Every structure is written in C-alpha cells, then in structure tokens.
Amino acid sequence: MKYEIVKLRERPELVPEAARWFEHTFQIPESVYLESMKEMLSNRGPGSSCKAGAPVPQWYAAMDGGVILGGMGVIENDFHNRPDLAPNVCAVYTDEPYRGQGIAGALLEAVCGDMASLGIDTLYLVTSHTGLYERYGWEFLCIVEGDDGPGRMYIHRSEEK
Ligand SMILES: CC(C)(COP(=O)(O)OP(=O)(O)OC[C@H]1O[C@@H](n2cnc3c(N)ncnc32)[C@H](O)[C@@H]1OP(=O)(O)O)[C@@H](O)C(=O)NCCC(=O)NCCS
C-alpha cells in the first residue's frame, strides 16, 4: 500500500482536516487537536524546520493522495500521573480498512526519527496493548495511573547517529 508520512508542521493547510480526522478516532473534540496543532505551528522556527522552537507538540499523518489513513501526535503528557516520563506519543490510530499493513509502524518510526532530529531521543507512550509496540522497538517500562485507570508505559530510545 502506498502512502506518505506527513509532518503537519510542514503542511499547515492540512491542519483543519487532520483535527477533524483525529476527532473520530478517540472521541476527543476536534478543538482539542486544533489547539495543540496551532501550538505546534506557532512553535516553528525559521521556515518550517521547528529547529529554533519548542519541539512538542507535533502531529503526523499517513496519507494516500488527499486521504488520511492513520495518524499520531507527540504531546507532553498523555493524561497520566508520571510527568517525569515525557514527552508522549499519543492518539495512535489507523482507520480500519487500512490496518495490519504496517502504517502504525511506519508512523512510529517516522515520529521517533523526526523527534530525534529535533533533539528528543527518548519518547514514552501509554497503552493497553501488549506486543504491538515491542515489534517496533519499544520496551515496556512500568504501569502508570491514567485518567481512565492503569496503563502500560513504554519507552523508545533512538540510537545515536
Ligand atoms: C493499533 C493500531 C494503531 C495498529 O495500526 P496498524 O496500522 O494496523 O498497525 P501495523 O500494521 O503497524 O501493525 C499491525 C499489528 O498491530 C497489532 N495490532 C493491531 N490491532 C491490535 C489490537 N487491537 N490489539 C493488539 N494488537 C493489535 C497486531 O499485532 C498487528 O499485527 P498483525 O498484522 O500481524 O496482526 C490500529 O489497530 C488501531 O488504530 N486500533 C484502534 C486504536 C488503538 O488501539 N490505538 C492504539 C492506542 S495506544
């Protein structure tokens, strides 16, 4: 399956559509995503590099033509009690017809690489899944207490280049 991984800070024109897309994934209002994406855009450095600005938050989408197939973000804290374990990959989602084809894996790899290029080589992620993230180089770290109960905290360290 052919798709492109888009860094939304480099494609601000896609932000309204992406915020709408994320709303249907976890039933969190579009306005929450929009606000975070606007913060991302306002943090950009010269051009769209974001080198001079804060690297968090960030948002990403896997796209085929104009269609969003999957997406995820990086925020400071994904609603849990361990603010020291930051920043967090969040809102990991692939639309149902496109699942099982490596889209989440490709997004995770792109996100880890992009964040490393912005100076963040360690990322965290809370999930209820077991086995999914191990496959993409993440390690189980500990159980954390989230707004919806306990969650499994994973860690990913990018190798030094
Ligand atoms: C989990 C999810 C993001 C995976 O997306 P994807 O693009 O299909 O992922 P990949 O193709 O890279 O990897 C697929 C693997 O994910 C695993 N996987 C997918 N759905 C899973 C689920 N519901 N439970 C456990 N593992 C799952 C399987 O091991 C699968 O491997 P397989 O194809 O050999 O069966 C997608 O199923 C989804 O959006 N689910 C609903 C939202 C969700 O649970 N998000 C994660 C929140 S932490």
The ligand as a Gaussian input file, in Angstrom:
#p B3LYP/6-31G(d) Opt

LIG

0 1
 C       -3.384000      -0.424000      16.993000
 C       -3.414000       0.181000      15.600000
 C       -2.970000       1.639000      15.660000
 C       -2.435000      -0.601000      14.708000
 O       -2.405000       0.053000      13.443000
 P       -1.871000      -0.707000      12.161000
 O       -1.557000       0.321000      11.117000
 O       -2.784000      -1.794000      11.795000
 O       -0.534000      -1.320000      12.762000
 P        0.579000      -2.115000      11.994000
 O        0.076000      -2.607000      10.681000
 O        1.836000      -1.331000      12.031000
 O        0.757000      -3.329000      12.975000
 C       -0.272000      -4.302000      12.981000
 C       -0.097000      -5.119000      14.165000
 O       -0.664000      -4.428000      15.233000
 C       -1.157000      -5.372000      16.129000
 N       -2.492000      -4.965000      16.434000
 C       -3.357000      -4.332000      15.636000
 N       -4.501000      -4.137000      16.294000
 C       -4.315000      -4.624000      17.521000
 C       -5.130000      -4.728000      18.625000
 N       -6.394000      -4.245000      18.595000
 N       -4.639000      -5.331000      19.732000
 C       -3.369000      -5.809000      19.743000
 N       -2.567000      -5.729000      18.695000
 C       -3.033000      -5.162000      17.597000
 C       -1.133000      -6.723000      15.516000
 O       -0.039000      -7.434000      16.094000
 C       -0.848000      -6.426000      14.110000
 O       -0.035000      -7.395000      13.611000
 P       -0.629000      -8.455000      12.544000
 O       -0.889000      -7.672000      11.312000
 O        0.459000      -9.447000      12.417000
 O       -1.882000      -8.983000      13.172000
 C       -4.833000       0.078000      14.944000
 O       -5.270000      -1.259000      15.066000
 C       -5.848000       1.000000      15.611000
 O       -5.989000       2.171000      15.229000
 N       -6.553000       0.481000      16.641000
 C       -7.533000       1.285000      17.378000
 C       -6.871000       2.380000      18.206000
 C       -5.768000       1.869000      19.098000
 O       -5.879000       0.852000      19.777000
 N       -4.655000       2.633000      19.122000
 C       -3.520000       2.367000      19.968000
 C       -3.655000       3.206000      21.194000
 S       -2.211000       3.056000      22.243000

